[in-house]
Amino acid sequence: MLVAAGAVLVPTVLTVQATDAATATTTPSSTPTVTPPGTPTALLTALPTGTNTAAVTEAKKQSSWSRRHEVGLKAVAAARKQIGKPYRYGGAGPSSFDCSGLVQYVYDKAGVRLPRTADAQHARVKRHVKLADAATGDLVYFYGDGHTGIVSKVKGSKVYMIHAAHTGTRIKQVLVNSYYRQNFNGAVRPY
């Protein structure tokens, strides 16, 4: 089943007519469906008989994921623009950052408010993910919750992050290598 872009899905109202539940049949109601002015002409009024509702549910989940993931991609785009800026303890941008200040700043640019410190960010975001399931835009935590970065790229089992490491360094993208993996403390998905 194909639905035109911008189409509005309108459910059909059904009435049940029967003297007992065993012989119940459904017929379309004569109640008209009211649509607001400017509604596209391509309307889907009901799912055809035999439609796989599990597939429809999965399609809704995929659509929801796509919309949410756009937020993570916006945050990563904002983080990429910060590459090369200096680390400064307590820095929250826009000219310098510490690790949690960078994460807070880029997610703010994507429309998501996060707490200021790495430990508060990790505690506040409720959608936890495994490093093996990391996606672009996820936040990763190391050394307890003493350091954070934003996942900027996932290529097979290789995960890259953008982070502000420590005094004397600049914001950069790095591979989450064995050193980081040994000190890994968790990942969250704030979108």
Secondary structure, 3 states (H helix, E strand, C coil): CCCCCCCEECCCCEEEECCCHHHCEEEECCCCCCCCCCCCCCEECCCCCCCCHHHHHHHHHHHHHHHHHHHHHHHHHHHHCCCCCEECCCCECCCCECHHHHHHHHHHHCCCCCCCCHHHHHHHCCCEECHHHCCCCCEEEECCCCEEEEEEEEECCEEEEEECCCCCCECEEEECCHHHHHCEEEEECCC
